């Protein structure tokens, strides 16, 4: 995933915005990233990736890019949304 790719697809928040928010605001918990334009408060899909970025920013964090490509990310989200719809219909 590139810096300008959307991480929170519900609110169109880029990876760059989230990483800059983490760098500047230094949230104490990953859940505080929701203060970055509502990231993670829509469908919930991006929460696991917001957690990863938060973890990477910690002093003992892993510096690897653990996010999927933009295309894979979109496909995985579509599957997630489809599964949620199916669960509601059952």
ChimeraX attribute file (.defattr): number of C-alpha atoms within 10 A of each C-alpha:
attribute: neighborCount
match mode: 1-to-1
recipient: residues
	/A:1	17
	/A:2	14
	/A:3	12
	/A:4	11
	/A:5	16
	/A:6	21
	/A:7	28
	/A:8	24
	/A:9	19
	/A:10	16
	/A:11	15
	/A:12	13
	/A:13	19
	/A:14	19
	/A:15	21
	/A:16	15
	/A:17	18
	/A:18	24
	/A:19	19
	/A:20	13
	/A:21	16
	/A:22	21
	/A:23	13
	/A:24	9
	/A:25	13
	/A:26	15
	/A:27	14
	/A:28	11
	/A:29	10
	/A:30	17
	/A:31	15
	/A:32	16
	/A:33	25
	/A:34	15
	/A:35	14
	/A:36	16
	/A:37	15
	/A:38	15
	/A:39	26
	/A:40	26
	/A:41	17
	/A:42	14
	/A:43	16
	/A:44	15
	/A:45	20
	/A:46	20
	/A:47	20
	/A:48	13
	/A:49	17
	/A:50	24
	/A:51	16
	/A:52	18
	/A:53	24
	/A:54	23
	/A:55	16
	/A:56	17
	/A:57	16
	/A:58	14
	/A:59	8
	/A:60	8
	/A:61	12
	/A:62	13
	/A:63	12
	/A:64	9
	/A:65	11
	/A:66	12
	/A:67	17
	/A:68	13
	/A:69	12
	/A:70	14
	/A:71	10
	/A:72	12
	/A:73	18
	/A:74	15
	/A:75	12
	/A:76	14
	/A:77	17
	/A:78	13
	/A:79	12
	/A:80	15
	/A:81	15
	/A:82	12
	/A:83	12
	/A:84	12
	/A:85	11
	/A:86	10
	/A:87	9
	/A:88	8
	/A:89	7
	/A:90	5
